[in-house]
Amino acid sequence: MLHPSYADLIKVVNSEVEEGEDPVVSSRYSIVMATSKRARQIIAGDEELVDGKGKKPLSVAVEELNQGKIKILNDETAEETEAEVANTEAEAANTESGEADAPADEQALG
């Protein structure tokens, strides 16, 4: 049996959702996809956010999710985050190329 349980992980992920809003996740599948993605990041060399000494990457990812060290974003929040990252990267590129005073182009994600 998985400890913590899927139900416990779903509660942790949805703990910041206000009443009346759609939950971030409502299925085990979402938990599995998120933790497997994070495990692949750890395997690729990303820093572990919890003490994972002697643990497999998936176990570390589950523990990170359970402790609230990582968050699962709903589609709307993920799109906003991607847009913010793209704008930040565009501003950094403008600064490096000497165009610091020029406004960054707006980018639309489709």
N, C-alpha and C positions, 0 to 999 in steps of 0.2 A: 504494500500500500504506500502511496505517495504521502510523505509528510513534509510540509503541510498538505492538506487535501485540496482538491480542485476548488471546492466550495470556499475554503478559507482564502485561497489565492484570489478568487473572484471578488470576495468581500474586500480584501486589501486594495485591489485595483480600483474598485468602484467606491472606495471610502470617501473620496473627495467630490463625488458627484452630488450636486444639490437635488433636493426633492423636486420631482417633476421633470428633470432632465433624463435623457436616455443614458443608460449605463454604458461605460466604456467597453466592457466585455460582458457577454451573457452566456458564453459557451466555453467548454473545455478546449475546443479547437483554438480559440484565440489565445488562451494561456499557453498551449503547446507551441503555437507558432511564435509567440513572443519570446518564450524561454529558449527555443531552439535558435532563433535569430541571435539572441544575446550570447548563447553558448558558442556559436560560430564566430562572433566578434572576439570572444575570449581566446578561442583557439588561434585566431589570426593575430593575437598579440595585444589586444586591449587590456588595460589594467582591470584587475578584479576589484570590486567595490566592497567585498566582504572577505574575511579570512577564508581562503579556499584551499589552504595547505592540505594536500593529500586527497582532495575531492576532484571529481570529474567536472568538466566545464558545465554540463547541464545541471548538476547539483548546485554549483556556484550560482548559476543564473536563476534557479528557483529560489535560492536563499536571498539573492539580491532583490528579486521581485517581492518576496514575503516581507523583507525589511523596509520596503519602500525606497530602495536605492535606485531603482529604475522604474520607469513609468511606461504604460502602454497608452499611446495616444489614439483618440478616435480619428476618423478620417478628416474631419473639419480642423481639428487642432494640428494634425500632421501637415495639412496643406499650409496652414498659417506658419508653422515652424519652418517648413521648406522655403517659403517665400522670404521669411526673415533671414535665413541663412544665405539665400541667393543675393539678397540686398546687401548684406554684410560683406559677402565676397566681392560684389561689384564695387562697393565703396573702397575696399582694401586694394583692389586692382587699380582703381582710379588714383588712389593715394600713391601707390608705387610708381605709376606712370607719370606722375606730376600733374595730374588733373584733379587735385584735391578740392578745388573750388567749384568744379563742374558738378551739376546735380546728377545723381545716379539715375539711369533709366529705370522706369517701372517695368517689372517683369510679371507676366501673367502665366500662371501654371494652368495647363489644360488637361 
